[in-house]
Amino acid sequence: MNTNNRDSASRRVRRLLVALIFCAAALNYVDRQVLALLKPILHGEFAWDNQDFAHLGSVFQLSAAIALPFVG
């Protein structure tokens, strides 16, 4: 009986971890899409050209790459 409880808890933990990984991947994808959606607004608000927008994308990617080892 005790092993059934452990198996059940183990399955719940696995499902929770899969759900968390899915949510993290979805949020990462949404972040990248929001930057693309903001391009017309940033162009109008700050008069950014394509090069300025590319710098924003590069800084975003660089900061994500630097943070990844520390946050998993």
N, C-alpha and C positions, 0 to 999 in steps of 0.2 A: 504494500500500500504506500509506503514511504517513497519508493522509487517512482511510482506513478505521479506523485506530487512534484518530485524533482523534474521529471520529464515534462510535465505540464508547465512548470515555471520556466524551464529551459526554452520551451517553444515560445512562450510569451516574450521572453527576453530577446530571442532571435527575431521574432516578428517586429518588436519595438525597434531593434537596431536597423532592420531593413527599412522600416518606415522613416526613421530619422535620416538615414542615408539618402533615401528618395527625396525627402523634403530639402535636404542640403543641396542636392544636385539641382532640384527645381529652382530653388532660390538663386543659385549661382547662374543658371540660365536666364532667369528673369532680370538679374542685375545687368547682365550684358545687353539684354534687349532694351532696358530702360535707357542705357547710355545712347543707343541708336535712336530711340524715340525722342530724346532730348536735343538732338542735333539741330532741328529747326528753331527751337526755343533759344538755345545757346547762340546760334547764329544771329538771331534777331536781337537778343538782349545784350550780348557782349561783342557783337560784330566779329565772331570767330570765323575763320576760314577753315578749310579742310585740314591744314597743317596743325592748327590749334586743337581741333577736335582729335586729330591723331595723337597729339601729345597727351591729351586727357585719357585716351584709351591706353596709351603706353604706361602712363603713371598708374592707372587702375590695375593693369596686368602685373606691373612690377610690384605694387604694394600687396597684391594678392599672393604673388610668388614668395615674397619675403615673409608674409604672415603664415603661410601654409604650414611650414615645419613646426610652428609654435602652437597653432590651434587645431592641427590635425586635418 
